[in-house]
Amino acid sequence: MFEQVGRAFLAYGRAMAKAIGIEQVLRLALMEHEVRKAVEAGAPVDGEKFSQKLLRMDFGQLLQQVYQKYGLESEFLAVVRTAKDARDYMAHNFWVGHLGNLRSERGLDIILRHCGVIEKQIDRVSDYIVERTGVDAWRFIGFIDERADNKAAHEGWEAFLAVSEASFERP
């Protein structure tokens, strides 16, 4: 049963990561819009400054900006809000109803199925955003792949974790 519990947590993590990823797709759409607008105007783009601005925006702000800048129909707001609702549910309420399900095979199956339903919903919303905005999500995936073995990034994380871990040690 322990293996099945692990599968339930993996399914939850995968669905939650995808739900959180919707925000990244919205950020990508806004970045591509900003770059396209600058190129058309023959102006330089301060990608770093704009990226920092995007990172400070929450889901609702990102959604509203994509909706406005791409001139999308109100249906877009409704569809993408389903992903936000799924993310919020998973973050705040999912385990309230499922903690007991971790203790039986039947309950674990229910968790796996529930995560699968949410994951499919999120995948559809992500595809919908790409379809409506034309954002090139593969470019972002390539960027992430390039950073997978980034020695400096790993060292930075390790330094951060060392400080964090040390803060939990007793004097």
N, C-alpha and C positions, 0 to 999 in steps of 0.2 A: 504494500500500500504506500510505502514511503516514496517509491518511484513515481507513483500516480500523483502524489501530493506535489512532487517536484514538477511534474508536467503541468499541473494546474497553475503553479506560480509562473512557470515559463509562458504559458498561454496568456495569463494576465499581463505579464511584462511585455510581451510582444504586442498585444492589443493596446495597452497603455502607451507604449512607445510610438505606435502608429498614430494614435489619437493626438499625442503631443506633436508628432511630425506634421500634422496639418498646419500648425502655426509656421513651421519652416517653409512649407509650400507657399503660404500666403506671403511670407517675407521674400521669398524668391520672386514671386510675381511682382511685388512692389519694386524690388531691385531691378528686375528686367525692364519694368515700365520706366523707372528713373533713367536707366542707361539709354534706352531707346529715345526718350524725350531729349536727353542731352545730345545724343548723336545727331538727331534731326535738327537741333538748334546750333550744332557745331560748337557746343560748349564742353568743357572738361567735366568729368564726374569725380567727385570726391567720394569714392566707394567706401572708404573707411569711416568717414563721418556719417554717411547715410546708413551704413550697417549698424553703427552704434545707436542711431536714432531708431532703427527698426527693432533692435534688441530691447529697447525700453518700452515698446508697445505691447499691450496684452492682446489676447485673442480677439476681443471685441473691437479694439482699435484697428488691428490689422485687417479684420474682415471689412470694416467700414471703409477703410482706405482702398482696398482692392475693389470693392463694390463701386466706389465713386470714380476712381481713376480709370477703371476699365469700362465705365458706363454700363454696368450690368443690370439686369432686371431684378425685381424684388424677389423672385424665385431663388436667385443665387443666395441671398441672405438666409432664406428659410432652409435651404438644403445644407449650407455650411454650418448653420447653427445646430443642426442635428449632430454634427461631429463634436462641437463644443459641448453640447448636452451630454453626449456619450463620455467625453473626457471628464467632465465634472462629476457625472455619476460614478465613474470608475474611481476617481480620486476620493470622493467623499462618502459614497454609499455602497459600493460593490461588496465590500467585505462585511458590512453590517448584516446583509442577508445571506452571505455565503460562508461565514466562519464555521457554522455547524456542518456544512456540506464537506468540509475538509476531513471529516471523521468517518466517512463511509464511501464505499466504491460508487454507489449510485449518486451520492452527492458530488463526488469528484467528477463524474461524468457530466453532471449538470453544469458544474463550473466550466469544464472544457467546452461544452456546447455553447454556453452563454458567452464566453470569450470569443468563440468562433463567430457567433452572430455579430458581436460588436466589431470584430476585426473586419468582417465583410462589409459592414456598414461604413466603416472608416475608409476602407479601400475604395468603395464607390464614391464617397465624397471627394477623396483625393483625386480620383480619375476625373470627376466632374469639374474640379477646380482647374486641372490641367487643360481639359477640353475647353472651358469657357475663357481662360486667360491665355492659353498657348505657352505657358511657362515651361521651360526646359528643365524638368526635374533631374534628368540624367546628368546634366552639367554639375549639379550639386552633389549627386552621388559620386561622380568622378573626383570632385574636390575632396570629399570625405575619404575616398579610397587612397588618394595621394597622401593624405595625412595619417594613414593607418600606421605607418612605421616612422613617424616623425620623432626623432630622438629628442629634440629640444622640447617638444610638447609633452612627451613621456616624462622627461626629467622635471619639467614644471609641475606636472601632476604629482609626481613622487615627492617633490619638495613640499607641496601643499599638504599632502597626506601625512608626511612626517610631522609637520607642525600640528596638524589636526590631531593626530594620534597622541602626540606628546602632551597635548592639552588635557587629555583624559587620564594621564598618569597621576597617581597620588604623590604628594610631596613627602 
